[in-house]
Amino acid sequence: MSLSDYYAVIGNPVAHSKSPDIHALFARQTHQNITYQRVLAPLDGFDATVRQIIAEGGKGLNVTVPFKLAAFELATSLTPRAQAAGAVNTLKFDEGTILGDNTDGRGLMADIIDNAGYPIQGARVLLLGAGGAARGVILPLLEQRPARLIIANRSVENARKLAGFFSSSGHIEVSAYSALRDEFDIIINATSAGLSNDMPPVPDTVFGKASLALDMVYGDRRTPFLDFAAQHGASVRDGFGMLVEQAAESFFVWRGVRPDTGPVFSALRPQAV
């Protein structure tokens, strides 16, 4: 091992991840001596791969698809936000402890409020999807006190179960896509449809000229969801900002230093979206 502290992003697939570029810029900016790599874990070998990294002196991991639930189970202690999310995207190794955290919600709030300039307090928010990505951001959304938060999903029953899990934290409405009629201030696509060049069957009535449509997926071109939203008057934003902001939060968890995300956007921001 080198004298620098070792971190990595672990996933399957993982070759596309921009996390090494992001954390290299963070480290340079904050004068932190770290090494950061990509680790491809076998689908049935997440725990063994993580334990090998710990044995080699690794200090922490970012966790991406499909291992966020496995990371939740592997952690020996959980932050409150990871407990609420039911998933872990950040692991920190320290003296035999595996701390599990979830920085996705913090990253999304920072990107919407600070970077895009859309206040969530008092806003009408529509969250598309009821899977792990949606679950990870519901509590941070409720903490911002929106006027309304609606979860729309193909399975209304799954949306209802998810809303019920957070019922003690705030009021959440549920809806089928076909039943949506109202216009929303912020529409967040938490489904993975964009990865397969697809989109949830959301009606165009949800978008207005003052709406922000955000897709958690990011890439070199707009997802079908963002194209559809833009065609119906909304401002659009992909998931790259959320990626950078959640990475900054992970960096803070590991190093105790909060990097400035602005220069990273300037250096790495995809130009297509």
C-alpha positions as CSV (number, residue, x, y, z in Angstrom):
1,M,0.0,0.0,0.0
2,S,1.1,3.5,-0.7
3,L,1.3,6.2,2.0
4,S,-2.0,7.7,0.7
5,D,-5.3,6.5,2.1
6,Y,-7.2,4.1,-0.2
7,Y,-10.9,4.6,-1.2
8,A,-12.9,3.3,-4.1
9,V,-16.3,3.0,-5.7
10,I,-17.7,-0.5,-5.8
11,G,-20.4,-1.8,-8.2
12,N,-21.3,-4.0,-11.1
13,P,-21.0,-2.5,-13.6
14,V,-18.6,0.2,-12.5
15,A,-16.4,1.1,-15.5
16,H,-18.6,4.1,-16.4
17,S,-18.4,5.7,-12.9
18,K,-17.1,9.3,-12.8
19,S,-16.4,9.0,-9.0
20,P,-12.6,8.6,-9.4
21,D,-12.5,11.8,-11.4
22,I,-14.7,13.7,-8.9
23,H,-12.7,12.5,-5.8
24,A,-9.4,13.2,-7.5
25,L,-10.5,16.9,-7.9
26,F,-11.8,17.0,-4.3
27,A,-8.5,15.6,-3.0
28,R,-6.4,18.1,-5.0
29,Q,-8.6,21.0,-3.9
30,T,-8.5,20.1,-0.2
31,H,-4.9,18.8,-0.1
32,Q,-5.9,15.4,1.0
33,N,-3.5,12.5,0.3
34,I,-5.9,9.8,-1.1
35,T,-6.0,7.1,-3.8
36,Y,-9.4,6.4,-5.3
37,Q,-10.2,3.6,-7.8
38,R,-13.0,1.6,-9.3
39,V,-13.7,-1.9,-8.0
40,L,-15.8,-4.4,-9.9
41,A,-17.3,-6.8,-7.5
42,P,-18.9,-10.2,-8.5
43,L,-22.7,-10.1,-8.2
44,D,-22.4,-12.8,-5.5
45,G,-19.2,-11.5,-4.0
46,F,-19.8,-8.1,-2.5
47,D,-19.1,-9.0,1.1
48,A,-15.9,-10.9,0.3
49,T,-14.7,-8.0,-1.9
50,V,-15.3,-5.4,0.8
51,R,-13.6,-7.5,3.5
52,Q,-10.6,-7.9,1.2
53,I,-10.4,-4.1,0.7
54,I,-10.5,-3.7,4.5
55,A,-7.8,-6.3,5.0
56,E,-5.6,-4.3,2.5
57,G,-6.0,-1.2,4.5
58,G,-8.9,0.5,2.6
59,K,-10.5,3.4,4.4
60,G,-13.9,3.7,2.7
61,L,-16.1,2.9,-0.3
62,N,-18.8,4.5,-2.4
63,V,-21.4,1.9,-3.2
64,T,-23.3,1.9,-6.4
65,V,-25.8,-0.5,-8.2
66,P,-26.6,-3.2,-7.3
67,F,-25.0,-3.3,-3.9
68,K,-26.6,-0.6,-1.8
69,L,-28.9,-3.1,0.1
70,A,-26.0,-5.5,0.6
71,A,-23.9,-2.6,2.0
72,F,-26.8,-1.8,4.4
73,E,-26.7,-5.4,5.7
74,L,-22.9,-5.5,5.9
75,A,-22.5,-2.3,8.0
76,T,-21.9,-2.8,11.7
77,S,-23.4,0.7,12.5
78,L,-25.7,3.0,10.5
79,T,-26.2,6.7,10.5
80,P,-29.8,7.8,11.0
81,R,-30.2,8.8,7.4
82,A,-28.9,5.4,6.2
83,Q,-31.4,3.7,8.6
84,A,-34.2,5.8,7.2
85,A,-33.2,5.1,3.6
86,G,-32.8,1.4,4.1
87,A,-29.8,1.5,1.9
88,V,-26.1,2.5,2.1
89,N,-24.0,4.3,-0.5
90,T,-21.1,5.2,1.7
91,L,-19.0,2.9,3.9
92,K,-16.3,4.1,6.3
93,F,-13.8,1.6,7.9
94,D,-12.4,2.5,11.2
95,E,-10.9,0.2,13.9
96,G,-13.0,-2.8,13.0
97,T,-16.2,-0.8,12.5
98,I,-18.0,-0.6,9.2
99,L,-20.1,2.6,9.3
100,G,-22.9,2.7,6.7
101,D,-24.2,6.1,5.6
102,N,-26.4,7.3,2.8
103,T,-25.5,10.7,1.2
104,D,-27.9,10.5,-1.8
105,G,-30.7,12.6,-0.1
106,R,-28.3,15.3,1.0
107,G,-26.8,15.3,-2.5
108,L,-30.2,15.7,-4.2
109,M,-31.3,18.5,-1.8
110,A,-28.1,20.4,-2.4
111,D,-28.4,20.1,-6.2
112,I,-32.1,21.2,-6.3
113,I,-31.9,24.0,-3.8
114,D,-28.3,25.4,-4.1
115,N,-27.4,24.5,-7.7
116,A,-30.7,24.6,-9.6
117,G,-32.1,27.4,-7.4
118,Y,-35.5,25.7,-6.7
119,P,-36.7,25.9,-3.1
120,I,-38.5,22.8,-1.9
121,Q,-40.2,24.4,1.1
122,G,-43.7,25.1,0.1
123,A,-43.3,23.4,-3.3
124,R,-45.5,20.8,-4.9
125,V,-43.2,17.8,-5.4
126,L,-43.8,14.7,-7.5
127,L,-41.6,11.7,-7.0
128,L,-41.7,9.0,-9.7
129,G,-40.9,5.5,-8.6
130,A,-41.1,3.6,-5.3
131,G,-37.8,1.7,-5.3
132,G,-34.5,2.2,-3.4
133,A,-33.6,5.4,-5.1
134,A,-36.9,7.0,-4.1
135,R,-36.7,5.7,-0.6
136,G,-33.3,7.3,-0.1
137,V,-34.6,10.8,-0.7
138,I,-38.0,10.9,0.9
139,L,-36.9,11.9,4.4
140,P,-34.7,14.7,3.2
141,L,-37.6,15.9,1.0
142,L,-40.0,15.9,3.9
143,E,-37.5,17.7,6.1
144,Q,-37.7,20.6,3.6
145,R,-41.5,20.9,4.2
146,P,-42.9,20.8,0.7
147,A,-46.6,21.8,0.3
148,R,-47.3,18.4,-1.2
149,L,-45.2,15.3,-1.8
150,I,-46.8,12.6,-4.1
151,I,-45.2,9.3,-5.0
152,A,-46.4,7.9,-8.3
153,N,-45.6,4.4,-9.3
154,R,-46.8,1.6,-11.6
155,S,-47.7,-0.3,-8.5
156,V,-49.8,1.9,-6.3
157,E,-49.5,-0.7,-3.6
158,N,-45.7,-0.4,-3.5
159,A,-46.0,3.4,-3.4
160,R,-48.5,3.1,-0.5
161,K,-46.1,0.8,1.4
162,L,-43.3,3.3,0.9
163,A,-45.4,6.2,2.0
164,G,-46.4,4.3,5.1
165,F,-42.9,3.7,6.1
166,F,-42.3,7.5,6.4
167,S,-45.8,8.3,7.7
168,S,-44.4,9.5,11.0
169,S,-42.2,12.0,9.3
170,G,-44.8,13.8,7.2
171,H,-47.8,13.5,4.9
172,I,-47.3,11.7,1.6
173,E,-49.9,11.1,-1.1
174,V,-49.7,8.2,-3.6
175,S,-51.0,7.9,-7.1
176,A,-51.0,5.8,-10.2
177,Y,-49.4,7.5,-13.2
178,S,-52.6,7.6,-15.1
179,A,-54.4,9.4,-12.2
180,L,-52.0,12.4,-12.2
181,R,-53.7,15.6,-13.2
182,D,-52.1,18.5,-11.4
183,E,-49.0,20.5,-12.3
184,F,-46.0,20.3,-10.0
185,D,-43.1,22.6,-9.2
186,I,-40.5,19.8,-9.0
187,I,-40.8,16.4,-10.7
188,I,-38.1,13.9,-9.7
189,N,-37.6,10.7,-11.7
190,A,-36.3,8.1,-9.3
191,T,-36.9,5.2,-11.6
192,S,-34.1,3.6,-13.6
193,A,-36.0,3.8,-16.8
194,G,-33.5,6.2,-18.4
195,L,-30.8,3.5,-18.2
196,S,-32.7,1.5,-20.8
197,N,-33.7,4.6,-22.8
198,D,-37.3,4.3,-21.4
199,M,-39.4,6.5,-19.2
200,P,-42.2,6.2,-16.7
201,P,-45.7,6.8,-18.3
202,V,-46.1,10.2,-16.7
203,P,-48.7,12.6,-18.3
204,D,-47.6,15.9,-19.7
205,T,-50.0,17.8,-17.4
206,V,-47.5,17.5,-14.5
207,F,-45.1,19.9,-16.2
208,G,-45.3,23.7,-16.4
209,K,-43.1,26.5,-17.6
210,A,-41.9,27.1,-14.0
211,S,-41.4,23.4,-13.3
212,L,-38.0,21.7,-12.7
213,A,-37.8,18.1,-14.0
214,L,-34.8,16.1,-12.6
215,D,-33.8,12.6,-13.6
216,M,-31.5,10.8,-11.2
217,V,-29.9,9.1,-14.2
218,Y,-27.0,10.9,-15.8
219,G,-25.1,10.4,-19.1
220,D,-23.9,12.1,-22.2
221,R,-27.3,12.8,-23.6
222,R,-30.8,13.6,-22.2
223,T,-33.0,10.7,-21.0
224,P,-36.4,10.3,-22.7
225,F,-37.9,11.7,-19.5
226,L,-35.9,14.9,-19.7
227,D,-36.7,15.2,-23.4
228,F,-40.4,14.8,-22.7
229,A,-40.3,17.3,-19.8
230,A,-38.5,19.9,-21.9
231,Q,-40.9,19.5,-24.8
232,H,-43.7,20.5,-22.3
233,G,-42.0,23.6,-20.9
234,A,-40.1,22.4,-17.9
235,S,-36.5,23.2,-17.0
236,V,-34.5,20.0,-17.0
237,R,-31.6,18.6,-15.0
238,D,-29.9,15.2,-15.0
239,G,-28.4,13.4,-12.0
240,F,-24.9,14.6,-12.4
241,G,-25.3,17.4,-9.9
242,M,-26.7,14.9,-7.4
243,L,-23.7,12.6,-8.1
244,V,-21.2,15.4,-7.3
245,E,-23.0,16.7,-4.3
246,Q,-23.4,13.2,-2.7
247,A,-19.8,12.6,-3.4
248,A,-18.8,15.7,-1.6
249,E,-20.9,14.6,1.4
250,S,-19.1,11.2,1.3
251,F,-15.8,13.0,1.2
252,F,-16.8,14.9,4.3
253,V,-17.8,11.7,6.1
254,W,-14.4,10.2,5.3
255,R,-12.0,13.2,5.7
256,G,-13.9,15.7,7.8
257,V,-13.4,18.3,5.0
258,R,-16.2,19.6,2.8
259,P,-15.0,20.3,-0.7
260,D,-16.3,23.0,-3.0
261,T,-18.3,21.4,-5.7
262,G,-18.3,24.4,-8.1
263,P,-14.9,23.7,-9.7
264,V,-15.8,20.0,-10.2
265,F,-19.0,21.0,-12.1
266,S,-16.8,23.3,-14.3
267,A,-14.3,20.5,-15.0
268,L,-16.6,17.5,-15.5
269,R,-20.2,18.6,-16.2
270,P,-21.6,16.9,-19.3
271,Q,-22.4,19.5,-21.9
272,A,-25.3,17.6,-23.5
273,V,-27.7,18.2,-20.6
